[in-house]
């Protein structure tokens, strides 16, 4: 039965991946187009990459976005790890339902609502306490952290619940304090989850247009905000060049992560084999 | 804290003592492993580590996720005024005494949403667009998830990675890619003309079709992931049993695979439907200029009309519409992942 359905399955795969990748590949393809009309081929050229690196507006925005994304990812990873730990390890505490709700709701909440509500909060606290003084990098970072800590929490939680708890119990039986157990046993084991959580928080922040538009102030335009205002006026080839750079970086990152993970997995398998071999002897 | 390096004598003795004290404290802290001193600090404040782990993210979310909704609710009941911020305070002390609180609850914004048919049409249209896109995403995503889940285990990881990869590249740029494909002299029209299927370009950009396509394209990974997770762990011996008993593959699919994958279908549909209702970027870039998507209406009220109270009222109604699906999603999510000790 498995083989009979194979052509059908193959066509599903081909169709699905064609749908996912043709638009991205078309972006890459036309970034090397000499013509200003993005979709009319005028010969090979890397002119638009040069133009991109002369565009200080885009470069400034990219630098701002990268800083926000890095700060956000670090903060969200810390908060998200704590939240994931609380969800996975403490099955009962007061207000757990509300806590779970506040973790999962941001995952699906329409961005316009999150953005508007955070802006109104910042305006209200500025009136009441004088904080934050104007909006910019700090407000965008806080807003992004609130959104992305949920993603980190979910990743960390699922990693923790698949973790063999007997390792932690063994360490505690041997007299380690809970904090030490966490730092020496739990943290190293969940570190892949922390890395992917950090990267996810980083990319979500780097990509967010709607929330940033609400909570940013004058003079702090993030990269998506600059791209959006350019794209609204129509296609422009330097955006294609920018897209190509971003796609290549992401692909490179994913390949590196994949290779590292494969190596670790092989090493783990080898350790397991050696452990079982020494058991047998 | 540090004494001035250029004029050490000028530093007051008290300040020096203080600086020395804090340096000693820092030294002690530095010698201890970090787990020790955090614990010592927490015990001194009478907080257990457990409370701290829960409290820090909890307070953050209360402050930056829950509290803002209260403010949105508050402002949705206030009146617009030309000032910064452009709304009237809801609570005012009209007189000297504390009892003189004047509460200006103004349901006008909500009445306005009902009176002006634009808003009702926008809500209805958003729900419809989201529902149709979710269905289309399911029709494309299910076969894909199914094919990945039933492929060779060696390939599954890579295929799944290929589904997630676009999600890691910029959302905005993926929407932008469709502008180049759909516009009048874009890729698709050029291709169709070259093939001789049409001789005049079809208007595809700035239509509802483009909005559907954009939503399906951008949210497809969210549909495929839960479906794959569900289909992958399905017990295949059930299908073998059905085959042994003479059941045709299509029938076996309809009566075994499909019902069993229902939780995955529900989770995937929720992940697409809920954010799609409030989507702004996709209808703004691909949809018709006058498209009535509620996310776009909220954006216009806020940024173009600067009517914060009406924008807040729109947000409140949108949230009320989505509360049921969000709660349902959380229950499904909770059953899938949480609740275990």
Interface residues (C-beta under 8 A of the other chain):
Chain A: X1 X2 X4 X5 X9 X10 X12 X13 X15 X16 X17 X19 X20 X21 X22 X23 X24 X26 X27 X30 X37 X38 X39 X40 X79 X80 X82 X83 X85 X86 X87 X88 X90 X91 X93 X95 X98 X99 X100 X101 X102 X103 X104 X105 X106 X107 X108 X109 X110 X111 X112 X113 X116 X117 X118 X120 X121 X123 X124 X127 X142 X143 X145 X146 X149 X153 X154 X157 X158 X161 X177 X178 X179 X180 X182 X183 X203 X206 X207 X209 X210 X213 X214 X224 X227 X228 X231 X232 X234 X235 X239 X240 X242 X243 X246 X247 X250 X251 X253 X254 X258
Chain B: X33 X34 X35 X36 X38 X39 X49 X50 X53 X54 X56 X57 X58 X60 X61 X62 X64 X65 X66 X67 X68 X69 X71 X72 X75 X85 X140 X141 X143 X144 X146 X147 X148 X150 X151 X159 X161 X162 X163 X165 X166 X168 X169 X170 X171 X172 X173 X174 X176 X177 X178 X179 X180 X181 X183 X185 X186 X187 X190 X217 X220 X224 X239 X240 X243 X249 X270 X271 X274 X275 X277 X278 X279 X280 X281 X284 X285 X295 X298 X299 X302 X303 X308 X311 X312 X315 X318 X319 X322 X326 X329 X330 X333 X334 X337 X338 X339 X340 X341
